[in-house]
């Protein structure tokens, strides 16, 4: 089947977090939003049809999960990632970020240090601090246009008592798809210092480079025993509004603690549309995903080429995974407020300003490439024009 990813749809007036807040967030209703990580593409046809049929029932009651739902998940991860997940390892959650919070609550105590690798997805900071824990930063090293882990500094944090790590894999916003050797090195340190890992792998299906995503829990049985993996079809198939996400925990005691906390907070259960949409995604939409990845790769190549040719003072970090492009704008010499003004007021565009992801992101921008190429082209043209006027 052929999919038309160039087609543009009107999303204003649809209660869109991305499109209906331009004036309140950026001061101008006409700002082009290429920020929050949802796509400006329609979902796969199988999901749309499933949701339509479900909506036509007209009674949106409490919903159960079925063997078909669990089989769709386990089959997908076996087929795409060579991970033999057992159904009893799965717990449904209202979202990946809530799952991170629950995992932090059961795997650490108030005041404990929790390691993150900055610059990193900004809710990582919130789920640590708002649960009364301390952020222990293990900054990534940008070397030859590619982020790498600083194992020496990481080991020092573990040696000093940090017993929990939040892993972002693939990494957002840096775009790294961690190699097996990198993850194995991390795993050895975790085993040596008895550190447990909460691995956010929501972008695991969005691999752009000639690489493979390695689920952290597949490195070994002992690594799996200390890992909580947070997953969802939402980024892959553009369905975050359907609230379908889950954790995978093979350690029975860790899963018991996690499930008890989910019950304590009363955030368990599945949404009315979630399980059927997940089944349609994992069982019927793989060809759509392959077409999507080809299109996003084209957007990545287009954006990088445009930036290098038309804005040579900027340095794009080639993304191996996710549909996000991380761009080094430090040569512009602008502080955070000036960079926001350049985007929102001068260029009339909204990328994510980098300090949102921690101090190491200051001077960078994150661009959402999951949009029709004419929209991406327009945004880049407007950004280029604003920079030329400034210079």
C-alpha positions as CSV (number, residue, x, y, z in Angstrom):
1,X,0.0,0.0,0.0
2,X,1.1,3.6,-0.7
3,X,0.9,6.2,2.0
4,X,0.8,9.9,1.4
5,X,2.9,11.4,4.2
6,X,3.2,14.7,2.2
7,X,-0.5,15.4,2.8
8,X,-1.2,18.2,5.2
9,X,-4.1,18.2,7.6
10,X,-5.7,21.0,9.5
11,X,-5.0,20.3,13.2
12,X,-5.9,23.7,14.6
13,X,-9.2,23.6,16.5
14,X,-8.8,19.9,17.4
15,X,-7.7,20.4,21.0
16,X,-4.2,19.7,19.8
17,X,-1.4,20.2,22.4
18,X,0.9,20.9,19.5
19,X,-1.2,23.2,17.3
20,X,-3.7,24.9,19.6
21,X,-1.3,26.5,22.1
22,X,0.8,28.6,19.7
23,X,-0.4,31.9,21.1
24,X,-0.4,30.9,24.7
25,X,3.0,29.3,24.6
26,X,4.8,31.3,21.9
27,X,2.9,34.6,21.7
28,X,1.7,34.2,18.2
29,X,-1.1,32.0,16.8
30,X,0.7,31.7,13.5
31,X,3.9,30.1,14.9
32,X,4.6,26.8,13.1
33,X,4.9,24.1,15.8
34,X,7.7,21.5,15.3
35,X,8.2,20.9,18.9
36,X,6.4,18.2,21.0
37,X,6.9,14.7,19.8
38,X,3.8,13.7,18.1
39,X,3.5,13.3,14.3
40,X,1.6,15.4,11.8
41,X,0.6,12.2,10.0
42,X,-2.6,10.2,10.1
43,X,-2.4,6.9,12.0
44,X,-2.2,3.7,10.0
45,X,-5.5,2.8,8.3
46,X,-6.0,-0.3,10.5
47,X,-5.9,1.8,13.6
48,X,-8.3,4.4,12.2
49,X,-10.7,1.7,11.2
50,X,-10.5,0.0,14.5
51,X,-11.1,3.2,16.5
52,X,-14.1,4.0,14.2
53,X,-15.7,0.6,14.8
54,X,-15.0,0.9,18.5
55,X,-16.5,4.4,18.7
56,X,-19.7,3.2,16.8
57,X,-20.5,0.9,19.7
58,X,-21.7,4.0,21.5
59,X,-21.0,2.6,25.0
60,X,-17.6,3.5,26.3
61,X,-17.4,1.4,29.4
62,X,-14.6,-0.2,31.5
63,X,-12.4,-2.3,29.3
64,X,-10.4,-5.5,29.8
65,X,-7.2,-6.7,28.2
66,X,-7.3,-10.0,26.3
67,X,-4.9,-12.7,25.2
68,X,-5.1,-11.3,21.7
69,X,-3.8,-7.9,23.1
70,X,-1.0,-9.6,25.0
71,X,-0.1,-11.8,22.0
72,X,0.1,-8.7,19.8
73,X,2.7,-7.1,22.1
74,X,4.8,-10.2,22.6
75,X,4.7,-11.1,18.9
76,X,5.8,-7.6,17.9
77,X,8.8,-7.6,20.3
78,X,9.8,-11.1,19.2
79,X,9.6,-10.2,15.5
80,X,11.1,-6.7,15.6
81,X,13.5,-6.9,18.5
82,X,14.2,-10.6,19.1
83,X,12.9,-10.2,22.7
84,X,10.9,-13.1,24.0
85,X,8.6,-11.3,26.5
86,X,6.3,-13.4,28.7
87,X,2.8,-12.1,29.1
88,X,3.0,-12.2,32.9
89,X,5.9,-9.6,32.7
90,X,3.5,-6.9,31.4
91,X,1.7,-4.3,33.4
92,X,-0.5,-1.7,31.7
93,X,0.1,2.0,32.6
94,X,-1.5,5.3,31.7
95,X,1.7,6.4,30.0
96,X,5.4,6.0,30.0
97,X,6.1,9.0,32.2
98,X,3.7,7.9,34.9
99,X,5.4,4.5,34.7
100,X,8.8,6.1,35.3
101,X,7.4,7.8,38.4
102,X,5.9,4.6,39.8
103,X,9.2,2.8,39.2
104,X,11.2,5.5,40.9
105,X,8.8,5.3,43.9
106,X,9.3,1.5,44.3
107,X,13.0,1.2,43.5
108,X,14.4,4.1,45.5
109,X,13.8,6.0,48.7
110,X,13.2,9.8,49.3
111,X,16.6,11.5,49.1
112,X,18.2,8.8,47.0
113,X,20.3,9.8,44.0
114,X,18.9,8.8,40.6
115,X,21.3,8.9,37.6
116,X,20.3,10.4,34.3
117,X,22.4,11.1,31.2
118,X,22.0,14.7,30.1
119,X,20.9,16.3,27.9
120,X,17.8,14.1,28.2
121,X,14.0,14.1,27.9
122,X,12.9,16.7,30.4
123,X,10.3,14.7,32.3
124,X,13.2,12.6,33.6
125,X,14.1,15.5,35.9
126,X,10.5,16.0,37.0
127,X,9.9,12.4,38.0
128,X,13.1,12.4,40.1
129,X,12.7,15.7,41.8
130,X,8.9,15.6,42.3
131,X,9.3,12.3,44.0
132,X,11.7,13.7,46.5
133,X,14.8,12.1,44.9
134,X,18.1,13.8,43.9
135,X,19.2,14.2,40.3
136,X,22.7,12.7,39.7
137,X,23.9,13.9,36.3
138,X,26.1,11.7,34.1
139,X,26.5,14.1,31.1
140,X,26.9,12.6,27.7
141,X,30.0,13.5,25.8
142,X,29.6,15.0,22.3
143,X,32.5,13.6,20.3
144,X,32.9,13.8,16.5
145,X,29.2,14.7,16.2
146,X,27.9,11.8,18.2
147,X,27.0,11.4,21.9
148,X,28.9,8.9,24.0
149,X,28.6,7.7,27.6
150,X,31.1,8.9,30.1
151,X,31.7,5.6,31.9
152,X,34.4,6.9,34.3
153,X,32.1,9.7,35.6
154,X,29.2,7.3,35.7
155,X,31.2,4.8,37.8
156,X,32.0,7.6,40.3
157,X,28.3,8.3,40.8
158,X,27.7,4.6,41.4
159,X,30.7,4.3,43.7
160,X,29.3,7.3,45.7
161,X,26.0,5.4,46.3
162,X,23.6,6.0,43.4
163,X,21.6,2.8,43.0
164,X,19.1,3.7,40.3
165,X,19.6,4.9,36.7
166,X,17.1,6.2,34.1
167,X,18.2,5.1,30.7
168,X,16.8,6.7,27.5
169,X,17.2,4.3,24.7
170,X,17.1,5.4,21.9
171,X,18.2,8.6,23.3
172,X,16.0,11.7,23.2
173,X,17.1,14.3,22.2
174,X,20.5,13.2,21.1
175,X,19.3,10.5,18.7
176,X,21.7,7.8,19.7
177,X,20.8,4.2,19.2
178,X,23.2,2.6,21.7
179,X,25.4,-0.1,20.4
180,X,25.5,-3.5,22.2
181,X,29.0,-2.9,23.4
182,X,28.0,0.4,25.0
183,X,25.0,-1.2,26.8
184,X,27.1,-4.1,27.9
185,X,29.6,-1.8,29.5
186,X,26.8,0.0,31.2
187,X,25.3,-3.3,32.3
188,X,28.6,-4.5,33.8
189,X,28.8,-1.3,35.9
190,X,25.2,-1.8,37.1
191,X,26.0,-5.3,38.2
192,X,29.2,-4.4,39.9
193,X,27.6,-1.6,41.9
194,X,24.1,-3.2,42.3
195,X,22.4,-0.4,40.3
196,X,18.9,-1.0,39.0
197,X,17.7,0.5,35.7
198,X,14.5,2.1,34.5
199,X,14.8,2.0,30.7
200,X,12.5,4.3,28.6
201,X,12.4,2.6,25.2
202,X,9.4,4.3,23.8
203,X,11.3,5.2,20.6
204,X,12.6,1.6,20.1
205,X,10.8,1.1,16.7
206,X,12.0,4.4,15.2
207,X,15.4,3.5,14.0
208,X,16.7,5.6,11.1
209,X,20.3,4.5,10.7
210,X,21.6,1.0,9.7
211,X,21.5,-0.1,13.3
212,X,19.3,-2.2,15.6
213,X,17.7,-1.3,18.9
214,X,19.0,-3.5,21.7
215,X,16.5,-3.8,24.5
216,X,18.5,-3.4,27.7
217,X,16.8,-6.3,29.4
218,X,17.9,-8.7,26.6
219,X,21.6,-8.3,27.4
220,X,21.5,-11.1,30.0
221,X,19.1,-12.7,32.5
222,X,20.9,-10.9,35.3
223,X,20.5,-7.6,33.6
224,X,16.8,-8.3,33.0
225,X,16.4,-9.0,36.7
226,X,17.4,-5.5,37.6
227,X,15.5,-3.7,34.8
228,X,12.1,-2.1,34.4
229,X,11.4,-1.3,30.7
230,X,8.8,1.3,29.8
231,X,7.2,0.8,26.4
232,X,4.2,2.0,24.2
233,X,3.0,2.0,20.6
234,X,2.3,5.7,20.9
235,X,5.4,7.2,19.3
236,X,5.6,4.4,16.7
237,X,2.1,4.8,15.4
238,X,1.2,8.3,16.5
239,X,-1.5,7.3,19.0
240,X,-0.5,9.0,22.3
241,X,-4.1,10.2,22.8
242,X,-5.3,6.6,23.1
243,X,-3.3,5.9,26.3
244,X,-1.9,2.5,25.6
245,X,1.4,1.9,27.3
246,X,3.0,-0.9,29.4
247,X,6.0,-1.9,31.4
248,X,8.0,-5.1,31.1
249,X,9.4,-6.5,34.3
250,X,10.7,-10.1,34.5
251,X,11.9,-9.9,38.1
252,X,8.8,-11.2,40.1
253,X,9.6,-9.2,43.3
254,X,10.1,-6.0,41.4
255,X,7.0,-6.6,39.4
256,X,5.0,-7.2,42.6
257,X,6.2,-4.0,44.1
258,X,5.4,-2.1,40.8
259,X,2.0,-3.6,40.5
260,X,1.1,-2.8,44.1
261,X,2.1,0.8,43.7
262,X,0.0,1.0,40.5
263,X,-2.9,-0.3,42.5
264,X,-2.2,2.1,45.4
265,X,-2.2,5.1,43.1
266,X,-5.3,3.7,41.3
267,X,-3.8,4.3,37.8
268,X,-4.1,0.7,36.5
269,X,-6.4,-0.6,33.8
270,X,-6.7,0.1,30.1
271,X,-8.5,2.7,28.1
272,X,-11.5,1.9,26.0
273,X,-9.7,2.3,22.7
274,X,-6.2,1.3,23.8
275,X,-6.1,-2.6,23.5
276,X,-7.9,-2.7,20.1
277,X,-5.8,0.0,18.7
278,X,-2.6,-1.7,20.0
279,X,-3.7,-4.9,18.3
280,X,-4.3,-3.1,15.0
281,X,-0.9,-1.4,15.3
282,X,1.2,-4.4,16.1
283,X,-0.7,-6.9,13.9
284,X,-1.7,-4.9,10.9
285,X,0.5,-1.8,10.6
286,X,4.1,-2.9,10.0
287,X,4.1,-1.9,6.4
288,X,2.9,1.6,7.4
289,X,5.8,1.8,9.8
290,X,8.4,0.9,7.2
291,X,7.0,3.6,4.9
292,X,7.0,6.1,7.7
293,X,10.7,5.3,8.5
294,X,11.6,5.9,4.8
295,X,9.8,9.2,4.8
296,X,11.4,10.4,8.1
297,X,14.8,9.4,6.8
298,X,14.2,11.6,3.8
299,X,13.2,14.4,6.1
300,X,16.3,13.9,8.1
301,X,18.5,14.0,5.0
302,X,16.7,17.0,3.7
303,X,17.0,19.0,7.0
304,X,20.6,18.1,7.5
305,X,21.5,19.1,3.9
306,X,19.5,22.3,4.2
307,X,21.1,23.3,7.5
308,X,24.7,22.6,6.3
309,X,24.2,24.4,3.0
310,X,22.0,27.4,4.1
311,X,22.9,27.8,7.8
312,X,26.5,26.6,8.0
313,X,26.9,28.2,11.5
314,X,24.6,25.5,12.8
315,X,25.7,21.9,13.4
316,X,23.0,19.2,13.2
317,X,23.7,16.0,15.2
318,X,22.7,13.1,12.9
319,X,19.9,11.1,14.5
320,X,20.3,7.3,14.5
321,X,16.8,6.9,16.0
322,X,13.7,8.8,16.9
323,X,12.1,11.4,14.5
324,X,13.9,14.2,16.3
325,X,16.9,16.3,15.1
326,X,19.2,17.9,17.6
327,X,20.9,21.0,16.3
328,X,23.9,22.8,17.8
329,X,23.2,26.6,17.5
330,X,25.9,27.8,20.0
331,X,27.9,29.6,17.2
332,X,25.0,32.1,17.0
333,X,26.2,33.3,20.4
334,X,22.6,33.7,21.8
335,X,21.4,33.1,25.3
336,X,18.3,31.1,26.0
337,X,15.9,34.0,25.8
338,X,17.4,35.4,22.7
339,X,17.2,32.0,21.0
340,X,13.5,31.8,21.9
341,X,13.0,35.3,20.5
342,X,14.7,34.3,17.3
343,X,12.4,31.3,16.9
344,X,9.0,32.6,18.1
345,X,9.1,36.3,17.2
346,X,11.5,36.5,14.2
347,X,11.1,33.1,12.5
348,X,7.6,32.4,13.6
349,X,8.5,28.8,14.3
350,X,8.6,26.7,17.5
351,X,11.4,24.1,17.9
352,X,12.2,22.9,21.4
353,X,14.8,25.1,23.1
354,X,17.7,22.9,24.3
355,X,18.1,24.0,28.0
356,X,14.7,22.3,28.6
357,X,16.7,19.0,28.5
358,X,19.3,20.2,31.1
359,X,22.2,22.6,31.2
360,X,24.1,20.5,28.6
361,X,21.4,21.4,26.1
362,X,21.8,25.1,26.3
363,X,22.4,26.6,22.8
364,X,20.8,23.6,21.1
365,X,17.4,23.1,19.4
366,X,15.3,20.0,18.9
367,X,13.3,19.8,15.7
368,X,10.4,17.4,15.2
369,X,10.8,15.9,11.7
370,X,7.6,13.8,11.7
371,X,5.7,16.2,9.5
372,X,5.0,16.7,5.8
373,X,8.1,17.8,4.0
374,X,6.5,21.1,2.7
375,X,5.9,22.1,6.4
376,X,9.5,21.2,7.3
377,X,10.8,23.2,4.4
378,X,8.7,26.2,5.3
379,X,9.9,26.1,8.9
380,X,13.6,25.8,7.9
381,X,13.2,28.6,5.3
382,X,11.7,30.9,8.0
383,X,14.4,30.1,10.5
384,X,17.1,30.8,7.8
385,X,15.5,34.1,7.0
386,X,15.4,35.1,10.7
387,X,19.1,34.2,11.1
388,X,20.1,36.2,8.0
389,X,18.2,39.3,9.3
390,X,19.8,39.0,12.7
391,X,23.3,38.7,11.2
